[in-house]
Amino acid sequence: MNKIIKNTLILTAITVIAGLALGAVYEVTKAPIAKAQEAAKQEACQQVFPEADSFEAMEVDADAAAKAIEAMGTNATVDEVYAAKVDGSDAGYVVTTTDKDGYGGNIQISVGIMNDGTINGISILDINETAGLGMRAKEPKFYNQYAEKKAERFYVSKDGGDGEPIDALSGATITSRAVTGAVNTALGYYQNALGGSGNE
């Protein structure tokens, strides 16, 4: 009986010490990790809005995001929004969205949108599509189709629809639709929450 109590006390002490050590490590690394994550986000913003000299995080309007998703008919989320600043003035926005209908799951992108609604650029942040097919969405030849276009929405050309056509990746139509869905979700949020009006 004494041996059981002794072992229990030892295990309890080990658990408490390990917990305290993990807590201490977390406290020490929390700030550097947050700083690195913020730097990565700023870098992602800079890729789609290179003219901006700073980016300020904005709160995502959940109601406007829901309206944007419904209006665009996507299965997506609006994850983050930044105001892009040039010399302290608003030059546009960077909207990060995730479309859940990729062939390999979620596809997360950042979309730079200028004040007049023109797409400044897109950057694919997270994608797990088939190598040699859907992963070619990361090639500029594909994602640059969205850049410098001012449209209310995009559609994959083989599907037909309203807006600006996008040529699908050969053998990866599902991926093409998902990336287009993510871009459209960003545009929808711009139109519903940020005062954008799309193509006029």
mmCIF file of the C-alpha atoms, coordinates in Angstrom:
data_MODEL
# 
_entry.id   MODEL 
# 
loop_
_atom_site.group_PDB 
_atom_site.id 
_atom_site.type_symbol 
_atom_site.label_atom_id 
_atom_site.label_alt_id 
_atom_site.label_comp_id 
_atom_site.label_asym_id 
_atom_site.label_entity_id 
_atom_site.label_seq_id 
_atom_site.pdbx_PDB_ins_code 
_atom_site.Cartn_x 
_atom_site.Cartn_y 
_atom_site.Cartn_z 
_atom_site.occupancy 
_atom_site.B_iso_or_equiv 
_atom_site.pdbx_formal_charge 
_atom_site.auth_seq_id 
_atom_site.auth_comp_id 
_atom_site.auth_asym_id 
_atom_site.auth_atom_id 
_atom_site.pdbx_PDB_model_num 
ATOM 1   C CA . MET A 1 1   ? 0.000   0.000  0.000   1.00 0.00 ? 1   MET A CA 1 
ATOM 2   C CA . ASN A 1 2   ? 2.811   2.364  0.934   1.00 0.00 ? 2   ASN A CA 1 
ATOM 3   C CA . LYS A 1 3   ? 4.485   1.577  -2.413  1.00 0.00 ? 3   LYS A CA 1 
ATOM 4   C CA . ILE A 1 4   ? 1.326   2.547  -4.322  1.00 0.00 ? 4   ILE A CA 1 
ATOM 5   C CA . ILE A 1 5   ? 1.086   5.849  -2.444  1.00 0.00 ? 5   ILE A CA 1 
ATOM 6   C CA . LYS A 1 6   ? 4.774   6.514  -3.016  1.00 0.00 ? 6   LYS A CA 1 
ATOM 7   C CA . ASN A 1 7   ? 4.496   5.849  -6.780  1.00 0.00 ? 7   ASN A CA 1 
ATOM 8   C CA . THR A 1 8   ? 1.372   8.023  -6.990  1.00 0.00 ? 8   THR A CA 1 
ATOM 9   C CA . LEU A 1 9   ? 3.159   10.889 -5.288  1.00 0.00 ? 9   LEU A CA 1 
ATOM 10  C CA . ILE A 1 10  ? 6.157   10.517 -7.604  1.00 0.00 ? 10  ILE A CA 1 
ATOM 11  C CA . LEU A 1 11  ? 3.957   10.514 -10.712 1.00 0.00 ? 11  LEU A CA 1 
ATOM 12  C CA . THR A 1 12  ? 2.034   13.517 -9.404  1.00 0.00 ? 12  THR A CA 1 
ATOM 13  C CA . ALA A 1 13  ? 5.257   15.406 -8.768  1.00 0.00 ? 13  ALA A CA 1 
ATOM 14  C CA . ILE A 1 14  ? 6.583   14.558 -12.231 1.00 0.00 ? 14  ILE A CA 1 
ATOM 15  C CA . THR A 1 15  ? 3.298   15.702 -13.814 1.00 0.00 ? 15  THR A CA 1 
ATOM 16  C CA . VAL A 1 16  ? 3.303   18.978 -11.889 1.00 0.00 ? 16  VAL A CA 1 
ATOM 17  C CA . ILE A 1 17  ? 6.962   19.698 -12.728 1.00 0.00 ? 17  ILE A CA 1 
ATOM 18  C CA . ALA A 1 18  ? 6.425   18.851 -16.407 1.00 0.00 ? 18  ALA A CA 1 
ATOM 19  C CA . GLY A 1 19  ? 3.339   21.061 -16.507 1.00 0.00 ? 19  GLY A CA 1 
ATOM 20  C CA . LEU A 1 20  ? 5.185   23.960 -14.926 1.00 0.00 ? 20  LEU A CA 1 
ATOM 21  C CA . ALA A 1 21  ? 8.106   23.488 -17.344 1.00 0.00 ? 21  ALA A CA 1 
ATOM 22  C CA . LEU A 1 22  ? 5.776   23.475 -20.357 1.00 0.00 ? 22  LEU A CA 1 
ATOM 23  C CA . GLY A 1 23  ? 4.019   26.564 -19.033 1.00 0.00 ? 23  GLY A CA 1 
ATOM 24  C CA . ALA A 1 24  ? 7.339   28.348 -18.596 1.00 0.00 ? 24  ALA A CA 1 
ATOM 25  C CA . VAL A 1 25  ? 8.456   27.405 -22.116 1.00 0.00 ? 25  VAL A CA 1 
ATOM 26  C CA . TYR A 1 26  ? 5.127   28.623 -23.511 1.00 0.00 ? 26  TYR A CA 1 
ATOM 27  C CA . GLU A 1 27  ? 5.452   31.971 -21.732 1.00 0.00 ? 27  GLU A CA 1 
ATOM 28  C CA . VAL A 1 28  ? 9.036   32.421 -22.973 1.00 0.00 ? 28  VAL A CA 1 
ATOM 29  C CA . THR A 1 29  ? 8.226   31.508 -26.598 1.00 0.00 ? 29  THR A CA 1 
ATOM 30  C CA . LYS A 1 30  ? 4.741   33.089 -26.848 1.00 0.00 ? 30  LYS A CA 1 
ATOM 31  C CA . ALA A 1 31  ? 5.893   36.569 -27.791 1.00 0.00 ? 31  ALA A CA 1 
ATOM 32  C CA . PRO A 1 32  ? 8.546   35.489 -30.366 1.00 0.00 ? 32  PRO A CA 1 
ATOM 33  C CA . ILE A 1 33  ? 6.056   33.086 -31.991 1.00 0.00 ? 33  ILE A CA 1 
ATOM 34  C CA . ALA A 1 34  ? 3.388   35.801 -32.200 1.00 0.00 ? 34  ALA A CA 1 
ATOM 35  C CA . LYS A 1 35  ? 5.955   38.210 -33.649 1.00 0.00 ? 35  LYS A CA 1 
ATOM 36  C CA . ALA A 1 36  ? 7.016   35.641 -36.278 1.00 0.00 ? 36  ALA A CA 1 
ATOM 37  C CA . GLN A 1 37  ? 3.379   34.922 -37.183 1.00 0.00 ? 37  GLN A CA 1 
ATOM 38  C CA . GLU A 1 38  ? 2.643   38.620 -37.592 1.00 0.00 ? 38  GLU A CA 1 
ATOM 39  C CA . ALA A 1 39  ? 5.757   39.056 -39.737 1.00 0.00 ? 39  ALA A CA 1 
ATOM 40  C CA . ALA A 1 40  ? 4.597   36.160 -41.947 1.00 0.00 ? 40  ALA A CA 1 
ATOM 41  C CA . LYS A 1 41  ? 1.179   37.792 -42.328 1.00 0.00 ? 41  LYS A CA 1 
ATOM 42  C CA . GLN A 1 42  ? 2.742   41.146 -43.222 1.00 0.00 ? 42  GLN A CA 1 
ATOM 43  C CA . GLU A 1 43  ? 4.935   39.392 -45.807 1.00 0.00 ? 43  GLU A CA 1 
ATOM 44  C CA . ALA A 1 44  ? 1.876   37.654 -47.310 1.00 0.00 ? 44  ALA A CA 1 
ATOM 45  C CA . CYS A 1 45  ? 0.110   41.034 -47.510 1.00 0.00 ? 45  CYS A CA 1 
ATOM 46  C CA . GLN A 1 46  ? 3.154   42.588 -49.175 1.00 0.00 ? 46  GLN A CA 1 
ATOM 47  C CA . GLN A 1 47  ? 3.114   39.899 -51.874 1.00 0.00 ? 47  GLN A CA 1 
ATOM 48  C CA . VAL A 1 48  ? -0.367  40.878 -53.041 1.00 0.00 ? 48  VAL A CA 1 
ATOM 49  C CA . PHE A 1 49  ? -0.036  44.594 -52.351 1.00 0.00 ? 49  PHE A CA 1 
ATOM 50  C CA . PRO A 1 50  ? 3.636   45.487 -52.942 1.00 0.00 ? 50  PRO A CA 1 
ATOM 51  C CA . GLU A 1 51  ? 2.927   49.220 -53.228 1.00 0.00 ? 51  GLU A CA 1 
ATOM 52  C CA . ALA A 1 52  ? 1.730   49.433 -49.626 1.00 0.00 ? 52  ALA A CA 1 
ATOM 53  C CA . ASP A 1 53  ? 4.176   50.422 -46.913 1.00 0.00 ? 53  ASP A CA 1 
ATOM 54  C CA . SER A 1 54  ? 2.121   49.089 -44.005 1.00 0.00 ? 54  SER A CA 1 
ATOM 55  C CA . PHE A 1 55  ? -0.887  46.933 -43.238 1.00 0.00 ? 55  PHE A CA 1 
ATOM 56  C CA . GLU A 1 56  ? -3.368  47.360 -40.394 1.00 0.00 ? 56  GLU A CA 1 
ATOM 57  C CA . ALA A 1 57  ? -5.457  44.438 -39.184 1.00 0.00 ? 57  ALA A CA 1 
ATOM 58  C CA . MET A 1 58  ? -9.221  44.971 -39.301 1.00 0.00 ? 58  MET A CA 1 
ATOM 59  C CA . GLU A 1 59  ? -11.965 43.035 -37.547 1.00 0.00 ? 59  GLU A CA 1 
ATOM 60  C CA . VAL A 1 60  ? -13.861 40.649 -39.801 1.00 0.00 ? 60  VAL A CA 1 
ATOM 61  C CA . ASP A 1 61  ? -17.552 41.581 -39.976 1.00 0.00 ? 61  ASP A CA 1 
ATOM 62  C CA . ALA A 1 62  ? -19.214 38.180 -39.549 1.00 0.00 ? 62  ALA A CA 1 
ATOM 63  C CA . ASP A 1 63  ? -22.583 39.313 -40.966 1.00 0.00 ? 63  ASP A CA 1 
ATOM 64  C CA . ALA A 1 64  ? -20.984 40.855 -44.048 1.00 0.00 ? 64  ALA A CA 1 
ATOM 65  C CA . ALA A 1 65  ? -18.850 37.748 -44.510 1.00 0.00 ? 65  ALA A CA 1 
ATOM 66  C CA . ALA A 1 66  ? -21.955 35.546 -44.382 1.00 0.00 ? 66  ALA A CA 1 
ATOM 67  C CA . LYS A 1 67  ? -23.679 37.767 -46.969 1.00 0.00 ? 67  LYS A CA 1 
ATOM 68  C CA . ALA A 1 68  ? -20.611 37.662 -49.206 1.00 0.00 ? 68  ALA A CA 1 
ATOM 69  C CA . ILE A 1 69  ? -20.430 33.886 -49.056 1.00 0.00 ? 69  ILE A CA 1 
ATOM 70  C CA . GLU A 1 70  ? -24.153 33.547 -49.772 1.00 0.00 ? 70  GLU A CA 1 
ATOM 71  C CA . ALA A 1 71  ? -24.012 36.055 -52.642 1.00 0.00 ? 71  ALA A CA 1 
ATOM 72  C CA . MET A 1 72  ? -21.051 34.309 -54.251 1.00 0.00 ? 72  MET A CA 1 
ATOM 73  C CA . GLY A 1 73  ? -22.435 30.818 -53.618 1.00 0.00 ? 73  GLY A CA 1 
ATOM 74  C CA . THR A 1 74  ? -19.166 29.591 -52.155 1.00 0.00 ? 74  THR A CA 1 
ATOM 75  C CA . ASN A 1 75  ? -18.309 27.184 -49.375 1.00 0.00 ? 75  ASN A CA 1 
ATOM 76  C CA . ALA A 1 76  ? -15.735 29.445 -47.796 1.00 0.00 ? 76  ALA A CA 1 
ATOM 77  C CA . THR A 1 77  ? -14.705 31.587 -44.856 1.00 0.00 ? 77  THR A CA 1 
ATOM 78  C CA . VAL A 1 78  ? -13.333 35.109 -44.531 1.00 0.00 ? 78  VAL A CA 1 
ATOM 79  C CA . ASP A 1 79  ? -10.319 34.673 -42.260 1.00 0.00 ? 79  ASP A CA 1 
ATOM 80  C CA . GLU A 1 80  ? -8.525  38.010 -41.989 1.00 0.00 ? 80  GLU A CA 1 
ATOM 81  C CA . VAL A 1 81  ? -8.695  41.509 -43.402 1.00 0.00 ? 81  VAL A CA 1 
ATOM 82  C CA . TYR A 1 82  ? -5.960  44.154 -43.525 1.00 0.00 ? 82  TYR A CA 1 
ATOM 83  C CA . ALA A 1 83  ? -6.137  47.750 -44.692 1.00 0.00 ? 83  ALA A CA 1 
ATOM 84  C CA . ALA A 1 84  ? -3.247  48.451 -47.066 1.00 0.00 ? 84  ALA A CA 1 
ATOM 85  C CA . LYS A 1 85  ? -1.658  51.849 -46.388 1.00 0.00 ? 85  LYS A CA 1 
ATOM 86  C CA . VAL A 1 86  ? 0.499   54.057 -48.596 1.00 0.00 ? 86  VAL A CA 1 
ATOM 87  C CA . ASP A 1 87  ? 1.964   57.051 -46.745 1.00 0.00 ? 87  ASP A CA 1 
ATOM 88  C CA . GLY A 1 88  ? -0.681  56.555 -44.080 1.00 0.00 ? 88  GLY A CA 1 
ATOM 89  C CA . SER A 1 89  ? -3.625  56.643 -46.494 1.00 0.00 ? 89  SER A CA 1 
ATOM 90  C CA . ASP A 1 90  ? -5.889  53.747 -47.418 1.00 0.00 ? 90  ASP A CA 1 
ATOM 91  C CA . ALA A 1 91  ? -4.902  52.249 -50.760 1.00 0.00 ? 91  ALA A CA 1 
ATOM 92  C CA . GLY A 1 92  ? -7.015  49.109 -50.578 1.00 0.00 ? 92  GLY A CA 1 
ATOM 93  C CA . TYR A 1 93  ? -7.337  45.878 -48.686 1.00 0.00 ? 93  TYR A CA 1 
ATOM 94  C CA . VAL A 1 94  ? -5.883  42.427 -48.305 1.00 0.00 ? 94  VAL A CA 1 
ATOM 95  C CA . VAL A 1 95  ? -8.566  39.817 -47.648 1.00 0.00 ? 95  VAL A CA 1 
ATOM 96  C CA . THR A 1 96  ? -7.612  36.265 -46.674 1.00 0.00 ? 96  THR A CA 1 
ATOM 97  C CA . THR A 1 97  ? -10.205 33.601 -47.399 1.00 0.00 ? 97  THR A CA 1 
ATOM 98  C CA . THR A 1 98  ? -10.427 29.820 -47.349 1.00 0.00 ? 98  THR A CA 1 
ATOM 99  C CA . ASP A 1 99  ? -12.452 27.806 -49.857 1.00 0.00 ? 99  ASP A CA 1 
ATOM 100 C CA . LYS A 1 100 ? -13.346 24.358 -48.493 1.00 0.00 ? 100 LYS A CA 1 
ATOM 101 C CA . ASP A 1 101 ? -14.040 22.706 -51.840 1.00 0.00 ? 101 ASP A CA 1 
ATOM 102 C CA . GLY A 1 102 ? -10.534 21.999 -53.109 1.00 0.00 ? 102 GLY A CA 1 
ATOM 103 C CA . TYR A 1 103 ? -9.797  18.482 -54.371 1.00 0.00 ? 103 TYR A CA 1 
ATOM 104 C CA . GLY A 1 104 ? -7.439  17.978 -51.433 1.00 0.00 ? 104 GLY A CA 1 
ATOM 105 C CA . GLY A 1 105 ? -9.372  20.050 -48.919 1.00 0.00 ? 105 GLY A CA 1 
ATOM 106 C CA . ASN A 1 106 ? -9.097  23.687 -47.955 1.00 0.00 ? 106 ASN A CA 1 
ATOM 107 C CA . ILE A 1 107 ? -7.376  26.256 -50.144 1.00 0.00 ? 107 ILE A CA 1 
ATOM 108 C CA . GLN A 1 108 ? -6.434  29.486 -48.379 1.00 0.00 ? 108 GLN A CA 1 
ATOM 109 C CA . ILE A 1 109 ? -5.431  32.588 -50.315 1.00 0.00 ? 109 ILE A CA 1 
ATOM 110 C CA . SER A 1 110 ? -4.795  36.276 -49.770 1.00 0.00 ? 110 SER A CA 1 
ATOM 111 C CA . VAL A 1 111 ? -6.283  38.719 -52.253 1.00 0.00 ? 111 VAL A CA 1 
ATOM 112 C CA . GLY A 1 112 ? -5.065  42.289 -52.669 1.00 0.00 ? 112 GLY A CA 1 
ATOM 113 C CA . ILE A 1 113 ? -7.911  44.565 -53.739 1.00 0.00 ? 113 ILE A CA 1 
ATOM 114 C CA . MET A 1 114 ? -7.350  48.203 -54.634 1.00 0.00 ? 114 MET A CA 1 
ATOM 115 C CA . ASN A 1 115 ? -9.789  50.920 -53.576 1.00 0.00 ? 115 ASN A CA 1 
ATOM 116 C CA . ASP A 1 116 ? -11.471 50.861 -56.993 1.00 0.00 ? 116 ASP A CA 1 
ATOM 117 C CA . GLY A 1 117 ? -12.063 47.098 -56.818 1.00 0.00 ? 117 GLY A CA 1 
ATOM 118 C CA . THR A 1 118 ? -9.198  46.062 -59.057 1.00 0.00 ? 118 THR A CA 1 
ATOM 119 C CA . ILE A 1 119 ? -7.455  42.849 -58.000 1.00 0.00 ? 119 ILE A CA 1 
ATOM 120 C CA . ASN A 1 120 ? -3.870  43.775 -57.230 1.00 0.00 ? 120 ASN A CA 1 
ATOM 121 C CA . GLY A 1 121 ? -2.672  40.192 -56.826 1.00 0.00 ? 121 GLY A CA 1 
ATOM 122 C CA . ILE A 1 122 ? -3.343  36.902 -55.120 1.00 0.00 ? 122 ILE A CA 1 
ATOM 123 C CA . SER A 1 123 ? -1.128  34.621 -53.076 1.00 0.00 ? 123 SER A CA 1 
ATOM 124 C CA . ILE A 1 124 ? -1.893  31.012 -52.225 1.00 0.00 ? 124 ILE A CA 1 
ATOM 125 C CA . LEU A 1 125 ? -1.133  30.470 -48.549 1.00 0.00 ? 125 LEU A CA 1 
ATOM 126 C CA . ASP A 1 126 ? -2.261  26.876 -48.018 1.00 0.00 ? 126 ASP A CA 1 
ATOM 127 C CA . ILE A 1 127 ? -3.044  24.198 -50.588 1.00 0.00 ? 127 ILE A CA 1 
ATOM 128 C CA . ASN A 1 128 ? -2.913  20.399 -50.607 1.00 0.00 ? 128 ASN A CA 1 
ATOM 129 C CA . GLU A 1 129 ? -3.901  19.476 -54.134 1.00 0.00 ? 129 GLU A CA 1 
ATOM 130 C CA . THR A 1 130 ? -2.580  16.717 -56.375 1.00 0.00 ? 130 THR A CA 1 
ATOM 131 C CA . ALA A 1 131 ? 1.057   17.165 -57.398 1.00 0.00 ? 131 ALA A CA 1 
ATOM 132 C CA . GLY A 1 132 ? 1.422   18.060 -61.060 1.00 0.00 ? 132 GLY A CA 1 
ATOM 133 C CA . LEU A 1 133 ? -2.266  18.892 -61.406 1.00 0.00 ? 133 LEU A CA 1 
ATOM 134 C CA . GLY A 1 134 ? -3.966  21.044 -58.774 1.00 0.00 ? 134 GLY A CA 1 
ATOM 135 C CA . MET A 1 135 ? -0.669  22.188 -57.286 1.00 0.00 ? 135 MET A CA 1 
ATOM 136 C CA . ARG A 1 136 ? -0.057  24.092 -60.523 1.00 0.00 ? 136 ARG A CA 1 
ATOM 137 C CA . ALA A 1 137 ? -2.468  26.656 -59.061 1.00 0.00 ? 137 ALA A CA 1 
ATOM 138 C CA . LYS A 1 138 ? 0.657   28.040 -57.371 1.00 0.00 ? 138 LYS A CA 1 
ATOM 139 C CA . GLU A 1 139 ? 2.148   28.898 -60.752 1.00 0.00 ? 139 GLU A CA 1 
ATOM 140 C CA . PRO A 1 140 ? 1.913   32.577 -61.821 1.00 0.00 ? 140 PRO A CA 1 
ATOM 141 C CA . LYS A 1 141 ? 0.488   31.547 -65.204 1.00 0.00 ? 141 LYS A CA 1 
ATOM 142 C CA . PHE A 1 142 ? -2.678  30.463 -63.394 1.00 0.00 ? 142 PHE A CA 1 
ATOM 143 C CA . TYR A 1 143 ? -3.088  32.899 -60.508 1.00 0.00 ? 143 TYR A CA 1 
ATOM 144 C CA . ASN A 1 144 ? -2.042  35.958 -62.503 1.00 0.00 ? 144 ASN A CA 1 
ATOM 145 C CA . GLN A 1 145 ? -5.272  35.559 -64.488 1.00 0.00 ? 145 GLN A CA 1 
ATOM 146 C CA . TYR A 1 146 ? -7.045  37.351 -61.628 1.00 0.00 ? 146 TYR A CA 1 
ATOM 147 C CA . ALA A 1 147 ? -4.588  40.231 -61.357 1.00 0.00 ? 147 ALA A CA 1 
ATOM 148 C CA . GLU A 1 148 ? -5.326  43.691 -62.724 1.00 0.00 ? 148 GLU A CA 1 
ATOM 149 C CA . LYS A 1 149 ? -8.968  42.767 -63.328 1.00 0.00 ? 149 LYS A CA 1 
ATOM 150 C CA . LYS A 1 150 ? -11.868 44.791 -62.005 1.00 0.00 ? 150 LYS A CA 1 
ATOM 151 C CA . ALA A 1 151 ? -14.838 42.496 -61.772 1.00 0.00 ? 151 ALA A CA 1 
ATOM 152 C CA . GLU A 1 152 ? -17.791 41.726 -59.548 1.00 0.00 ? 152 GLU A CA 1 
ATOM 153 C CA . ARG A 1 153 ? -16.883 38.053 -59.770 1.00 0.00 ? 153 ARG A CA 1 
ATOM 154 C CA . PHE A 1 154 ? -14.892 35.447 -61.689 1.00 0.00 ? 154 PHE A CA 1 
ATOM 155 C CA . TYR A 1 155 ? -15.997 32.138 -63.142 1.00 0.00 ? 155 TYR A CA 1 
ATOM 156 C CA . VAL A 1 156 ? -14.205 29.106 -64.551 1.00 0.00 ? 156 VAL A CA 1 
ATOM 157 C CA . SER A 1 157 ? -14.665 29.455 -68.301 1.00 0.00 ? 157 SER A CA 1 
ATOM 158 C CA . LYS A 1 158 ? -15.716 25.853 -68.937 1.00 0.00 ? 158 LYS A CA 1 
ATOM 159 C CA . ASP A 1 159 ? -18.568 26.274 -66.399 1.00 0.00 ? 159 ASP A CA 1 
ATOM 160 C CA . GLY A 1 160 ? -19.903 29.508 -67.882 1.00 0.00 ? 160 GLY A CA 1 
ATOM 161 C CA . GLY A 1 161 ? -21.346 32.291 -65.776 1.00 0.00 ? 161 GLY A CA 1 
ATOM 162 C CA . ASP A 1 162 ? -21.220 35.999 -65.129 1.00 0.00 ? 162 ASP A CA 1 
ATOM 163 C CA . GLY A 1 163 ? -18.089 38.045 -64.640 1.00 0.00 ? 163 GLY A CA 1 
ATOM 164 C CA . GLU A 1 164 ? -14.510 37.535 -65.784 1.00 0.00 ? 164 GLU A CA 1 
ATOM 165 C CA . PRO A 1 165 ? -13.562 34.101 -67.154 1.00 0.00 ? 165 PRO A CA 1 
ATOM 166 C CA . ILE A 1 166 ? -10.668 32.096 -65.731 1.00 0.00 ? 166 ILE A CA 1 
ATOM 167 C CA . ASP A 1 167 ? -9.077  29.284 -67.723 1.00 0.00 ? 167 ASP A CA 1 
ATOM 168 C CA . ALA A 1 168 ? -9.097  26.115 -65.654 1.00 0.00 ? 168 ALA A CA 1 
ATOM 169 C CA . LEU A 1 169 ? -5.947  24.160 -64.967 1.00 0.00 ? 169 LEU A CA 1 
ATOM 170 C CA . SER A 1 170 ? -5.852  21.117 -67.234 1.00 0.00 ? 170 SER A CA 1 
ATOM 171 C CA . GLY A 1 171 ? -7.035  18.114 -65.217 1.00 0.00 ? 171 GLY A CA 1 
ATOM 172 C CA . ALA A 1 172 ? -7.721  20.231 -62.149 1.00 0.00 ? 172 ALA A CA 1 
ATOM 173 C CA . THR A 1 173 ? -11.073 21.901 -62.646 1.00 0.00 ? 173 THR A CA 1 
ATOM 174 C CA . ILE A 1 174 ? -12.066 21.359 -59.011 1.00 0.00 ? 174 ILE A CA 1 
ATOM 175 C CA . THR A 1 175 ? -8.951  23.184 -57.847 1.00 0.00 ? 175 THR A CA 1 
ATOM 176 C CA . SER A 1 176 ? -9.610  25.985 -60.333 1.00 0.00 ? 176 SER A CA 1 
ATOM 177 C CA . ARG A 1 177 ? -13.159 26.362 -59.019 1.00 0.00 ? 177 ARG A CA 1 
ATOM 178 C CA . ALA A 1 178 ? -11.955 26.420 -55.409 1.00 0.00 ? 178 ALA A CA 1 
ATOM 179 C CA . VAL A 1 179 ? -9.341  29.114 -56.041 1.00 0.00 ? 179 VAL A CA 1 
ATOM 180 C CA . THR A 1 180 ? -11.926 31.106 -57.974 1.00 0.00 ? 180 THR A CA 1 
ATOM 181 C CA . GLY A 1 181 ? -14.379 30.612 -55.096 1.00 0.00 ? 181 GLY A CA 1 
ATOM 182 C CA . ALA A 1 182 ? -11.820 31.951 -52.639 1.00 0.00 ? 182 ALA A CA 1 
ATOM 183 C CA . VAL A 1 183 ? -11.159 35.007 -54.831 1.00 0.00 ? 183 VAL A CA 1 
ATOM 184 C CA . ASN A 1 184 ? -14.906 35.601 -55.258 1.00 0.00 ? 184 ASN A CA 1 
ATOM 185 C CA . THR A 1 185 ? -15.406 35.373 -51.497 1.00 0.00 ? 185 THR A CA 1 
ATOM 186 C CA . ALA A 1 186 ? -12.776 38.082 -51.006 1.00 0.00 ? 186 ALA A CA 1 
ATOM 187 C CA . LEU A 1 187 ? -14.460 40.221 -53.658 1.00 0.00 ? 187 LEU A CA 1 
ATOM 188 C CA . GLY A 1 188 ? -17.856 39.635 -52.046 1.00 0.00 ? 188 GLY A CA 1 
ATOM 189 C CA . TYR A 1 189 ? -16.495 40.755 -48.689 1.00 0.00 ? 189 TYR A CA 1 
ATOM 190 C CA . TYR A 1 190 ? -14.982 43.829 -50.297 1.00 0.00 ? 190 TYR A CA 1 
ATOM 191 C CA . GLN A 1 191 ? -18.371 44.632 -51.840 1.00 0.00 ? 191 GLN A CA 1 
ATOM 192 C CA . ASN A 1 192 ? -20.424 43.941 -48.688 1.00 0.00 ? 192 ASN A CA 1 
ATOM 193 C CA . ALA A 1 193 ? -18.191 45.205 -45.898 1.00 0.00 ? 193 ALA A CA 1 
ATOM 194 C CA . LEU A 1 194 ? -15.557 47.524 -47.336 1.00 0.00 ? 194 LEU A CA 1 
ATOM 195 C CA . GLY A 1 195 ? -17.608 49.795 -49.547 1.00 0.00 ? 195 GLY A CA 1 
ATOM 196 C CA . GLY A 1 196 ? -16.612 48.250 -52.849 1.00 0.00 ? 196 GLY A CA 1 
ATOM 197 C CA . SER A 1 197 ? -18.898 48.308 -55.814 1.00 0.00 ? 197 SER A CA 1 
ATOM 198 C CA . GLY A 1 198 ? -17.175 45.936 -58.269 1.00 0.00 ? 198 GLY A CA 1 
ATOM 199 C CA . ASN A 1 199 ? -17.305 46.581 -61.985 1.00 0.00 ? 199 ASN A CA 1 
ATOM 200 C CA . GLU A 1 200 ? -19.363 49.574 -63.009 1.00 0.00 ? 200 GLU A CA 1 
# 
